[in-house]
Each structure stands twice: as C-alpha cells, then as structure tokens.
C-alpha cells in the first residue's frame, strides 16, 4: 500500500475535524448504555422480558465486536473517510428502524444488527484518522483523550440522557435522537480528509472475517445461555474456542503462503500492546457490566422509572468528566502504566462501595459514591490504554491494530453485559446484584494485574513511537 501521506493538517483544521470523530465515538457508546434505563418501558411496549432486552443490548455490542476487525481492514481498501460515512448511514438507518419497531425482532434488526454493523464500519476510521492526523505522541494523546472522553461520557451519560428522553417523550424518541446526531456528524464530517489514499487492490480475507465473527458470537452466546442450560453453555464456549483456534491456524497459513490475512499474527508479538488490549477489554467489561447491573436492579427490583434511574447515573458521568478533563495534565506528569493501575484500583473500590451501600441503605443516592468512583477510575485509564496500543505500531498497521483494539474493547462491553446480566436476571434480587458486582470486581483484579506488567516508563510525551 502506498504510505505517502498528504501534507500535515494545520492545528486549527485538526481540531475542527476532531469534533465529528469524537461525536461518532460518543453516539456509539451512548447507544450501548442508554437502553439500560428503558428496560421496563421497552418490555411493556414490545411485550417482551428483561432478558429479551438484555439480549438486544448484548447483541448490539457483540455485532460491533465481531465485525470490528473486518471493518478496520476495509478502511485500507476503500478509504477511511468512505468507511466512516458508510458506517454513519447504516447506523442512522438502524436507529430509525429501531424507533419504529413493532416488536423485539425488528428492534434487534435495527439496533443490534444495523447499528452494530454501522458502528463496526465507522469506529476503526475514527481511531485510524486520529493516529494519522496527529503524528506526535503529545498531540495524539490529547486527541485520543478527547475521543475516549466522549466515548466514556456517552456510556456514562447514556442512562441519564436516555432516561430524560424516555420520560419526556418515549423510548423510541431516544433512537430518533441518535439519528439526528448522526446527521450532524455527517455534516461536520465533510471537513475530514483522508491522509492516506485507499488501495482498491488490497486483498480482503473473507474466510478469516467469517471465522473470527463466528468464534466471538459463539463465546458470548455461551455466556448468555448459562442461565438456561449448563451443557449448552459448555458446548457453545468449546465451539467458540475451536473456531477461534481455526481462525488463528488459517491466518498463519495465509502468512506462510505469502498472502495477506485478516489479522497479522505479528500484532500479538508486542508484549506491551497485548497487555494494553487486556486492560481495554476489562475496562469496558466493568463499565458496561456495572451500568447494566445497576440500571436493571434499580428499575426491576426498586421499581424506579427511567429518568430517576438516569439521574442516579449522573454521579458516574461527573466522575468520568472530572478525570477526563485532567487526562492531558495527568498524561504529562505520570507514566501511562501508573494511570492505568490507578484507574483499576479506583474502579474496583467503586464497585466495592456499590456492593456495600446497596445492602446498608435503601436511599437511591446510596449508589452515588460508588458510581462516582467508578466514573473517576474509568476516565483515568481509558486514554492511556488506547494510546499504549495504538502507539505500539506504525502507520501501515493502524488499520489492523485499530480494528483489533476496538474489537477487544467491544467484546469486553458485550461480555460485561452478558456475564453480569445473566447473573442478575437469574435472580433479580439483592443477592443476584451482589453476585454480579463481585464477579465484575474479580475480573477487574485481572485487569489490574495485567496493568502491573506494563512498562514503567512512557508518558504521553515519552512513549515510543510506532
């Protein structure tokens, strides 16, 4: 592929094109969490159950994860801006279909499939374009800080915004809101310029794309089936692992034959990047798992309406905003490893508070301290984790690593909703709530341990370039 870049973006232009990219990440993260406060409303309107809504939410996150790697590769062949715009159009169509859905099946088609596929097309270009337009590590850290902050705010504020819209109008209006934001992004996105020309002759590994998608789908489906059938769960998990092993064998065979695979195995030979990917997965697993568990518990067990549930989540939004606004200053003063480790420690502490307070107090604001700590912790570590992974590779690998990075993050989101949701839905009580949150905390410890093995050096201005 021709690696010749166009002339560098001016600082003013770079900041202008950053806004639509950040908004794109915001709306996709918003879509992953805003339905959490609509559980009762959607269940009643579409004559379904809490588990049915959980499946729709998890399927949306899963489709994103399953198609994110192929989406990243398509950017090399068709161009980053073209894929961005195509993804926005598909997403917008899915949002409008969801708003008009007469039943759960159409909601899954519009929200889970179309919005999920649109997100998989548009998110890799967001991170690739950011990496290409902001060449030095300091400016790239600031850009990633803005994008990941918008993403985190979208996920944290999704329940509040969704709750306000649902209560004032209806849950369907929340999908219309998403479509309107998509139109705004398309208008603002006209200023975006692709720094690297597309390569139409670039091959695309169809079999690899199919195998990777099927493997991930089987894994998450196995988690979702845990409530109903242990043997089915085991069978799906084993089948998913075997398909992913087949995928790895396939891409190795293509590399040995001198052909380009969907994903280069060399991406997994960088120890720092691998550890960064683990931390990304666990961060989003904890964020989305906590969001679904707390929101479902408040609505189904405490019988709170959408807006009351959303207002309680303001604490998480405030925490994430506070830490995101200081991300650039922290990145200059502290090593990325330090920020990620600290973020995990604060987030785990937040989950511990959420477990303790729900048993000690009946006041709804008892959730606020834990949600605040969770938001603070997630906000501190999102940006350095992304920067660790993206900066581990040069421009020629950005399509692959961006797709892999976003796939791993969204897989974490879908697993968080699937794991915590499956435990919670099985009982829908204080004990099930506590069990789900304890599970999230234990998984958070795994992320913390992984972060401890990251290199000690590397602030936003000293991290090694790709």
C-alpha positions, -999 to +999 in steps of 0.1 A: +000+000+000+012+035-007+022+050+026+027+085+011+008+110+033-008+142+023+005+174+039+000+176+076-032+191+089-029+226+104-037+228+141-069+246+135-081+222+109-071+192+130-092+204+159-121+210+136-120+175+122-116+160+157-151+171+167-171+148+143-147+119+152-153+124+189-191+127+184-190+095+164-174+077+194-199+094+217-230+082+199-218+046+196-210+045+233-243+062+241-262+035+221-245+008+242-258+021+275-289+043+270-312+013+266-303+002+302-328+027+316-355+017+291-358-019+302-393-016+317-406+007+290-394-015+261-405-047+279-441-033+283-443-017+249-430-047+229-444-074+251-411-089+260-390-096+291-359-082+308-339-110+293-352-101+259-340-065+262-307-078+276-302-100+245-308-069+223-283-048+242-257-076+242-262-085+205-256-048+196-223-049+215-214-083+201-220-074+164-197-045+170-170-067+184-174-094+157-172-070+128-147-045+141-116-063+128-131-067+092-142-031+095-107-020+102-093-039+073-119-025+049-105+010+056-073+002+038-091-010+007-119+016+004-106+045+024-111+057+060-135+086+052-156+065+029-160+037+055-167+064+081-196+078+061-209+044+051-210+034+087-228+065+097-255+059+071-260+023+081-261+033+118-287+061+111-309+037+092-308+012+121-317+039+146-348+050+126-358+013+122-355+008+159-376+038+166-404+024+145-400-013+157-433-031+164-417-060+182-384-073+197-374-089+164-374-056+145-356-039+174-329-065+172-326-060+134-324-022+137-305-017+169-284-049+173-276-057+136-277-024+116-265-001+143-239-027+154-226-032+118-226+006+112-205+011+143-181-016+132-176+004+099-173+038+114-153+034+146-120+020+131-117+051+108-121+073+139-090+059+155-070+055+123-077+090+112-068+103+146-035+084+146-026+097+111-036+133+116-019+137+150+016+124+144+035+133+176+027+115+208+017+146+228-010+158+203-021+122+197-026+117+234-047+149+236-068+137+206-073+102+220-081+119+253-109+138+237-123+108+218-121+084+246-136+110+269-165+115+246-169+077+244-168+073+282-192+102+287-215+086+261-215+054+280-218+071+314-244+097+304-264+074+282-286+063+311-293+100+321-300+113+286-319+082+277-339+084+309-348+121+303-359+114+267-379+083+276-397+100+304-404+133+285-413+116+252-408+078+248-380+053+244-385+055+206-375+092+207-341+082+221-334+064+187-346+094+168-321+114+189-293+091+177-304+095+141-303+133+145-267+132+159-257+110+130-269+137+106-249+163+125-218+141+123-222+136+086-224+174+081-194+181+103-175+151+087-173+168+054-142+186+067-124+153+073-097+145+048-081+110+045-043+115+049-035+082+031-051+072-002-071+039-003-057+008-021-086-008-041-064-037-050-057-046-013-070-082-007-096-089+019-096-122+039-133-132+037-128-166+054-108-150+082-136-125+087-163-152+089-143-174+113-134-146+137-170-133+138-185-168+144-160-176+171-167-144+190-205-149+186-204-184+200-184-173+230-208-146+240-238-168+232-224-194+255-223-168+284-259-158+276-271-194+277-256-200+312-290-192+329-309-219+310-286-248+302-251-255+315-244-281+288-254-258+261-232-231+276-202-255+277-209-266+241-210-231+228-179-220+246-159-250+234-172-245+198-163-208+200-128-217+212-123-242+184-135-218+157-111-191+170-083-217+170-093-225+134-091-187+127-056-185+141-045-215+121-060-200+090-042-166+092-009-184+099-014-205+068-021-174+047+010-157+061+032-187+052+017-187+017+027-150+013-009-138+013-024-111+035-046-124+063-074-106+081-051-100+110-013-104+111-001-127+139+028-103+144+002-080+161+002-104+191+040-104+194+042-070+211+040-076+248+031-040+257+003-040+231-011-073+243-012-061+279-029-029+268-055-049+249-063-069+281-067-037+301-090-022+274-112-053+274-116-054+312-122-016+314-152-017+291-164-050+306-165-033+340-181-001+327-209-018+307-214-046+332-218-021+361-241+001+340-265-027+331-265-043+365-272-011+385-298+001+360-316-032+358-316-035+396-330+000+401-358-005+376-369-041+381-362-045+419-365-009+432-392+000+405-376+033+396-386+050+364-362+058+335-355+094+345-349+086+382-325+058+372-308+081+348-304+109+374-286+085+397-261+077+370-252+114+369-226+105+396-207+083+371-209+110+345-195+136+368-166+113+378-157+104+343-159+141+332-137+152+361-110+126+353-112+131+315-107+169+319-075+163+337-063+135+314-039+156+294-023+171+325-020+136+341-005+122+309+023+147+310+031+141+347+025+103+352+035+072+333+007+055+314+012+024+335+007+044+367-026+059+353-040+025+342-031+008+375-046+037+395-077+036+373-083+000+380-078+004+418-103+033+420-128+014+398-126-017+419-131+004+450-161+020+434-177-015+428-169-025+464-188+006+476-217-002+453-220-036+468-217-024+504-241+006+501-269-013+485-272-036+515-266-009+541-290+018+528-323+019+509-319+055+498-313+056+460-284+081+464-265+054+482-254+044+447-238+078+440-204+074+458-197+040+441-208+053+407-187+084+412-156+063+420-163+040+390-165+070+367-133+085+380-114+053+377-126+045+341-119+081+330-083+079+343-073+048+324-093+048+291-069+072+273-036+057+283-048+022+274-057+033+239-025+052+235-004+023+246-019+000+220-022+024+190+013+038+195+029+004+195+026+002+157+034+024+128+010+039+102+010+008+080-005-013+108-031+012+120-060-004+101-053-038+117-045-026+152-074-002+153-098-029+143-083-053+168-083-027+196-120-017+191-130-053+187-114-063+220-130-033+237-164-040+224-160-077+232-154-065+267-186-045+266-207-074+253-192-098+278-198-073+307-235-071+298-237-108+292-219-120+323-233-095+348-267-095+332-270-133+331-262-135+369-286-107+377-315-119+356-313-153+371-324-139+405-333-102+402-326-097+439-301-081+462-281-113+463-280-116+425-270-079+423-241-085+447-230-117+429-229-098+396-209-069+410-185-092+428-179-110+395-171-077+379-147-068+407-128-101+404-124-096+366-112-060+374-084-075+395-073-095+364-071-062+346-052-046+374-026-074+375-022-071+337-016-034+341+011-040+367+032-058+340+031-028+316+065-009+312+071+016+340+082+043+316+061+061+290+042+093+295+023+108+266+054+127+256+079+098+261+061+067+249+078+051+220+065+059+185+051+032+163 
